[in-house]
Amino acid sequence: MSGMAGVVRSFAFAGLSLAVLGACGRINIGGVGSDGMPGDDANGDGPRVCSNPSGHDEDGDGIDDVCDLCPHRADPNQENRDHDGVGDACDPRPDTPGDSIVRFDPFTSQRADFMSLTTGMQLFDGESLQLDTRGTSWAGFYPSTIGVDTLIISGSQGVRGTAGLELLSLFVEKDPQKYQCEEYEPSPHMSYSETLDGTNYSNIDVQPLAGPPMGPFELQLAHRGPNIECRFNGSVSMAPKPAFTGDTVSINVIDEVVTLDWLIQIRSE
């Protein structure tokens, strides 16, 4: 793991200077119910109006992404019992108001606030971001203030390369500190790892996987009370961390074919 981590991290960070752009947040947030609540109609006395639709419905529930209370989870009824604009289907705290979707990217095209370190093996096909990193690496970045957040990426893993160093990771950083969830091979594992000085990485909690992951995946990095929680499909790793801050959300892929379908960032105030 240490050798592979060095390859990935040196690739991702050596000489990289990110120009801090104004993060545009979630795509064109819009839509209110007749009760004036954001995105839902708590009184049930009128239709929800989507004032600035994008023309894309990632989860296929009939509600445009920009007005969907959970754009990545099919929720045609748009339940939102705490009326905070994040639906019950994806709200980390469905009974406590104060959550918000600060970023949703369906990877239909490259957004102004998304930068990639390598572009030769990436393709936005109108629905997803296709990556072929066999024999090489790829990294994508969003400048973003990180707070008490839930970050999830979803897609599908395909053919592996021959180097035996396949990796998929999601992390936040505020140089030199970095906190990351990753799935990696050989000997398939997922883990939460961190560095406080940008050089020395520690694998805090490592969990074995049943076999090389293939097909659909979700990779999540979240703040949960006193812990940071990582999830890769059904596997979970955790570490004590009362809070973490950052100014960049990053994705790394190495030596495999991956489709990225969406990324979401939900903040809990």
N, C-alpha and C positions, 0 to 999 in steps of 0.2 A: 504493500500500500504506500509506504513512504516514497519509493522510487517513482511510482505512478503519480502520486500527488505532486512531487517536485516537477515532473514534466508538465502536468496540467497547469499548475499554478504559475510556473515560470513563464509558460506560454501566455497565460491570461493576463499577467500583470507586469511583465518586464517592459519598462519603457512606456507604459500606457499612461497617458494624461487625458482625463475626460474633461471636456468642456462642459460645464454645468449649464444645462439648458433649462428653460422653464418647463417643468413637467406639466403636461396638459391634463393629467389625471384621466378619469374615465371618459370614454368617448361621448361627447355631446349629451351629457345628462339632461333628461327632459321627461316631462309627463307628470301630471298631477291628477288626483281624483277630485270629485266634486266637493270633497270636504277640505281641499287645499293641502292634504298630506302629500309628501313627495312620493310619487310613483305608485300609490295605492289609493283605494277608495274605502276607507275604514267604515264609513257609514252605510256602504252598500246602496247608495241612493243615486248612482250615476256611473256612466262609463268612464274608464280611465282614458285620458287623451295623451297620445304620444306626439309632442309638438315638433320634434326634429328627428324623425326616424333615419336610420343609417341604411335601411334596405337589407339588413343582414340579421338572421335569427340563428345564433350558434346552437342553441339547445333544441330547436325545432318545436317549441311549445306555442308558436303562433304570436309571440310578442317580440318586437324588435329589440335588438341588443341594448340600445341606448336607454330604453324605458323598462327593461326587464329587471325585476327586483333580484333575480338570480340568473344572470345571462348565461351561465354555464350549467345550470341545473334546470331541467324541464319542470316548470311549476305554473301550469296554465291558469290556476286559480289565484296566484300571486298573494298567498297568505302572508301577513306581516303583522303579527299580533302586538309587537311593541312599536309599530308605526315609525321606524327609524329609516326606512328606505332600503333595508336589506331584508329580503324575504326569509321566511322561516326555513325554507329548503336549504339555505346556505349561511344563515346568520350564526356566527360563533356563540352568540348570546341571545337566543330568540325571545327571551322574556325581559331583557334589559335594553332599553333604548341607548343609542350612542354609537352604533356601528354605521359605517359608510363604505361604499365601494369607491375607492380612490383611483383604481386603475383596472380596466378590463381590456385586454388586447386579444382579438380573435385571429390575429395573424393573417388577415386577408390581404394586407399589403404592409409595406414598411412604414411605420409611423415616424413622425418627426422627432419624437423623444426616444426612439429606439436606435441604438448604434451597435454595430457588430465589428469585431476585431478582424474577422475574415469574411469575405463575401463570395469567394470563388465557388463554394460548395453549397450555397443557400439559394432557394427559389421560393418566392411567394407565388402560389398558384391560384390565388383568389379565394381559397378556403382555408389553407394551412401554410405553414412554413416547412418546406422540405429541406432536410439537411443530409448530406452524404459526407461524413467525416472519416471514412475509412483511410487509414494511413496518415491522418492529420487531426487537427483540432479546430473547434469553433467556439466563440464566446460572444454573447449578446448582452447589452447593458441598457438599463433605464436609470437615469438620474432620478432619485426619489428620496424624500425624507422618510425614514423608517421609524415607526413608533411601535405601539402594541398592535402588531399586524399579523394577518394570516395571508401567506403567499402560496399559491398553488399553480403549477404548470401541468398540462395534460396533453397527451398525444399518443404515439405508438412507436415502439422500438422494433427495428427490423434486423437486417443482416449485419453481422459483426465483421470487423476487420480481422487481420491475422496477427496483430501485435500482442493480443492478450491483455490489453490495458484499457478496455472499454469503460467509459465513465459517463454518467449523466448527473449533473449537480445543479442545485439552486442555492444561491447564497446572497447574503447582504454584507456590505462592507462600509467601513469608515476608516480609511487608511490610517494606521496599518492593521486595524482589527478586521477580521473576517469571520463570519459564522455561516456554516453551510451544512446542507443535507445532500447526501450523494448516494447513488447506486453505482457500484463498481465491480469489476472483475479483474483478475481471475478469482476463483472461489467466491461466487456471487455473494455480496454483502450490501447492506445499506447502513449508513451511519450518520451521526451528528459529529462534526469536527469543527475546530476553531483555532485561530491564531490571534494572539494579542500584539505580536510584534511584526507580523508580515513575513516571518521566516520560519519559526518553529510551530508546526501544526500538531495538535493533539486530537486523536480520535477518542471522543468522550464516551460514546455509546455505540457499539457495533453489533449489528444483528445479522445473522446469516439468512440468505434467501434459499428457497427450495431448489432453484436451478436458474440458469441464465434467463433473465426476463425477456420475453418476446411478446409483442402485441400491445394492447392498450395499457397505459400507465397514468397514474397521478402521483406527483411528487410535491410534498407540502412541507413548508417551514413556517412554524407558527409560535407565537408567544402565548403560553397557557399558564396564567397565574405565576407561580414561582419558577416555572420551567420553560425551556425551549423544547418544542416537540417537532420531530421529523416523522413523516409518514411516506412510505413508498408502497402503494396499493395497500395490502393488509398488514404490512410490517411497520413497527413503531420503534423509534429510539428517542430518548429524552435525556435532558441534562439540566441541572439546577442553573437558573439564570434569571434573576428577578426582572431584568429588562435589558434590551439591547437597542442600540441606535445605529443608524447608518445613513449614507447618502447615495447609495447605489444598490440596485437589484440586478443580479447577474445570473446568467445561465451558461453552463459549459457543457459541451458534448465532445467526446473524443472516440475515434476509431469505430464508429457504427453509423448505420443509417437510421435517422430519427425523423418522425413527423411531429411538429408542434402544432397543436390545435388551438390552445388558448392559454393565457395567463391572467390570473385575477389577484388583486391586492385588496383585502378588506381590513379596515382600521377599526379598532375598538377604543373609544375614548373613555 
